[in-house]
Amino acid sequence: MSPRFTSVLTLLFASSALLLAPSARAADAPAKAADAPAADPDAPGTPVPEAADEAAAPKEPAKDATLVADAEAGSSPVEVPGQTYLGVGLRYRAIIVPKFMMNLFGDGGRTVVAHGIGPEFTVRKNAFEYEFAALFTSYAMNPTPFKASSDGADAWEIVESKIKILYLTADFVWSQDFTPEFAFNYGLGAGFGLVWGDLKRTQAAPGTGANVATGDGFVPCISPNNPDPNFCGTDNNHYNGYTEPSWANGGSKPIIFPWLALQTGVRYKPHRNFIARFDAGFGTSGFFLGLGADYGL
C-alpha cells in the first residue's frame, strides 16, 4: 500500500446622519411693522424677557463623552474608540473531518471529530482583534479500513490513529457591532501544529461478507499469508501493530502541519470583564465549531 495516504489522513485530521430642523420666525412681516415705534420697556403691559432668553440653553453632551462615561462605569461593556482592550481565557474547538473529504484522496475511512482545547490571549481595538492561542487537539480514530484510491483491493489496511497536534495560531477578526453587547465576527486564522502520536497500520483481508470496494468487513491479517496470501502479502511489514515512522525517521507521518482557516461567529460581551464567542469555520483541518470565554484585563 502506498504510504502517502498517511499524510492525507493528518491533513484531513451605522453610520447615521443628524437632521437639524431649527425653527425660525417669518421674515416677511408687513413693512409698516418695521416703522412702528419701539416699545417702551417701562410702559405698563410691556412683556418682560424670559430668563431663558438671557442665557444660552445648555448643550447636550457629545456622543464620545457619553461613551467614555458609560465605559468608565464599572461594569459597562461599552468600548471607547481608540482604546486597547486585553483579554485572557480558554477556547474549545470541535474539528470535523468528514468522510467525504477522506474519499477525495482515498477509499474507506470515517468521519472524525477532533476535540481541541487551550488558552488564548486577545488584543482588541476599534472593533478589530488579534487572538493568539495554543490548542491541544486529539485526532483519535478507531481501527478503520483505508487505502489509497489508486491501489488495488489487496492494499486494504486497518488504520488506527492516536495522533495529537499542538496548534499555535493567530486569528485576525473584525467585528460588526449591533449593540455594545452583541457583535458579528468574521476573519481568518493562520499558524502551525506540532504532530506526535502513533499511526498504526495493519494489512487486512476480507472477512465474511466483506466488500472489496469499500473495505467493509475487512479484518487485520495475523501474519504474512495468514489468513489469505492474496491480501496478507510479504511486500511490507505492516503486521503486529506496525507504527508508521515520522518524517524524522524516514516515514511518511508529518511532524508539522499548517493551520489556515476562514471563520465567522458571534461575540457577546455582557460585562466589561467577560467576553464569550461562538466560532465556525473551515480550513486545512476540515470544518470546525468553537467556543471561547475571556476575562477582560
Secondary structure as the mmCIF struct_conf table of DSSP 4:
data_model
#
loop_
_struct_conf.conf_type_id
_struct_conf.id
_struct_conf.beg_label_comp_id
_struct_conf.beg_label_asym_id
_struct_conf.beg_label_seq_id
_struct_conf.end_label_comp_id
_struct_conf.end_label_asym_id
_struct_conf.end_label_seq_id
TURN_TY1_P TURN_TY1_P1 PRO A 3 ARG A 4
HELX_RH_AL_P HELX_RH_AL_P1 PHE A 5 LEU A 12
BEND BEND1 ALA A 27 ALA A 27
HELX_RH_AL_P HELX_RH_AL_P2 ALA A 31 ASP A 35
BEND BEND2 ALA A 36 ALA A 36
HELX_LH_PP_P HELX_LH_PP_P1 PRO A 37 ASP A 40
TURN_TY1_P TURN_TY1_P2 PRO A 41 ASP A 42
BEND BEND3 ALA A 43 ALA A 43
TURN_TY1_P TURN_TY1_P3 PRO A 44 GLY A 45
HELX_LH_PP_P HELX_LH_PP_P2 THR A 46 GLU A 50
HELX_RH_AL_P HELX_RH_AL_P3 ALA A 51 GLU A 54
BEND BEND4 ALA A 55 ALA A 55
HELX_LH_PP_P HELX_LH_PP_P3 ALA A 56 ALA A 62
HELX_RH_AL_P HELX_RH_AL_P4 LYS A 63 GLU A 72
BEND BEND5 ALA A 73 ALA A 73
TURN_TY1_P TURN_TY1_P4 GLY A 74 SER A 75
TURN_TY1_P TURN_TY1_P5 PRO A 81 GLY A 82
STRN STRN1 THR A 84 VAL A 97
HELX_RH_AL_P HELX_RH_AL_P5 LYS A 99 MET A 102
TURN_TY1_P TURN_TY1_P6 ASN A 103 PHE A 105
STRN STRN2 GLY A 106 GLY A 108
STRN STRN3 VAL A 112 LYS A 125
TURN_TY1_P TURN_TY1_P7 ASN A 126 ALA A 127
STRN STRN4 PHE A 128 ALA A 148
TURN_TY1_P TURN_TY1_P8 SER A 149 SER A 150
BEND BEND6 ASP A 151 ASP A 151
HELX_RH_3T_P HELX_RH_3T_P1 ALA A 153 ALA A 155
STRN STRN5 GLU A 157 ASP A 177
BEND BEND7 PHE A 178 GLU A 181
STRN STRN6 PHE A 182 TRP A 196
BEND BEND8 GLY A 197 GLY A 197
STRN STRN7 LEU A 199 PRO A 206
TURN_TY1_P TURN_TY1_P9 THR A 208 GLY A 209
TURN_TY1_P TURN_TY1_P10 VAL A 212 THR A 214
TURN_TY1_P TURN_TY1_P11 ASP A 216 GLY A 217
STRN STRN8 PHE A 218 PRO A 220
BEND BEND9 ILE A 222 ILE A 222
STRN STRN9 SER A 223 SER A 223
TURN_TY1_P TURN_TY1_P12 PRO A 224 ASN A 225
STRN STRN10 ASN A 226 ASN A 226
BEND BEND10 PRO A 227 PRO A 227
TURN_TY1_P TURN_TY1_P13 PRO A 229 PHE A 231
BEND BEND11 CYS A 232 CYS A 232
BEND BEND12 THR A 234 ASN A 236
BEND BEND13 ASN A 240 GLY A 241
STRN STRN11 THR A 243 THR A 243
STRN STRN12 SER A 246 SER A 246
HELX_RH_3T_P HELX_RH_3T_P2 TRP A 247 ASN A 249
TURN_TY1_P TURN_TY1_P14 GLY A 250 GLY A 250
BEND BEND14 GLY A 251 SER A 252
STRN STRN13 LYS A 253 LYS A 253
BEND BEND15 ILE A 255 ILE A 255
STRN STRN14 ILE A 256 HIS A 271
TURN_TY1_P TURN_TY1_P15 ARG A 272 ASN A 273
STRN STRN15 PHE A 274 GLY A 283
TURN_TY1_P TURN_TY1_P16 THR A 284 SER A 285
STRN STRN16 GLY A 286 GLY A 296
#
